[in-house]
Amino acid sequence: MTRIIAVKPVGEGWSVQADAFDSEMMFLSGAKAEAAARRLAKTLARNGESSEIHIFLRDGALAGQFAVRANLALTG
């Protein structure tokens, strides 16, 4: 199963939400939110889970999408 990690604008800041977790992380900068999403995806990959990072613009449009594959060599 591929996990979805979304980086979205919220008010004056940015949130990182993942279907793997109930809570969200909040950031003042979109760059910091994207960096946190990438770190989360790498952690999931080390634990054998693939993920996709979806980054949204302030107008709601999808700005980019990145796939991170599970690192099965570390889990097997």
C-alpha positions as CSV (number, residue, x, y, z in Angstrom):
1,M,0.0,0.0,0.0
2,T,1.3,3.4,-0.9
3,R,1.0,6.1,1.8
4,I,0.0,9.6,0.8
5,I,1.7,12.6,2.4
6,A,0.1,16.0,1.6
7,V,1.7,19.4,1.9
8,K,-1.1,22.0,1.9
9,P,-1.5,25.7,2.8
10,V,-3.4,26.5,6.0
11,G,-4.0,30.1,6.9
12,E,-0.6,31.8,6.8
13,G,1.3,28.5,7.2
14,W,1.6,25.0,5.8
15,S,0.6,21.6,7.0
16,V,1.9,18.1,6.4
17,Q,-0.7,15.4,6.7
18,A,-0.1,11.7,6.2
19,D,-2.7,8.9,6.1
20,A,-0.3,6.9,8.3
21,F,-0.9,9.4,11.2
22,D,-3.9,11.0,12.9
23,S,-2.2,14.4,13.5
24,E,-0.7,16.9,11.2
25,M,2.5,19.0,11.4
26,M,2.4,22.8,11.0
27,F,5.1,25.0,9.5
28,L,5.4,28.7,8.7
29,S,7.3,28.0,5.5
30,G,6.3,25.8,2.5
31,A,10.0,24.8,2.1
32,K,10.2,23.6,5.7
33,A,6.9,21.7,5.2
34,E,8.2,20.0,2.1
35,A,11.5,19.1,3.8
36,A,9.5,17.5,6.6
37,A,7.4,15.6,4.1
38,R,10.5,14.2,2.4
39,R,12.0,13.2,5.8
40,L,8.7,11.4,6.6
41,A,8.7,9.6,3.3
42,K,12.3,8.5,3.8
43,T,11.4,7.1,7.2
44,L,8.5,5.2,5.8
45,A,10.7,3.8,3.0
46,R,13.2,2.6,5.6
47,N,10.3,0.8,7.3
48,G,9.3,-0.9,4.1
49,E,6.4,1.4,3.0
50,S,6.2,3.3,-0.3
51,S,4.7,6.8,-0.3
52,E,3.7,9.7,-2.5
53,I,4.2,13.3,-1.6
54,H,1.6,15.7,-3.0
55,I,2.4,19.4,-2.8
56,F,-0.5,21.9,-3.2
57,L,-0.4,25.6,-4.0
58,R,-2.3,28.2,-2.1
59,D,-5.0,28.2,-4.8
60,G,-5.5,24.4,-4.2
61,A,-3.8,23.3,-7.4
62,L,-1.5,20.3,-7.3
63,A,2.0,21.8,-7.8
64,G,4.0,18.6,-7.7
65,Q,4.0,14.9,-6.8
66,F,7.0,12.7,-5.8
67,A,7.1,8.9,-5.3
68,V,9.3,7.3,-2.7
69,R,9.7,3.6,-2.9
70,A,10.0,1.3,0.0
71,N,13.6,0.1,0.8
72,L,12.9,-3.6,0.9
73,A,16.6,-4.4,1.3
74,L,16.6,-3.0,4.8
75,T,13.4,-4.7,5.9
76,G,14.1,-8.2,4.6
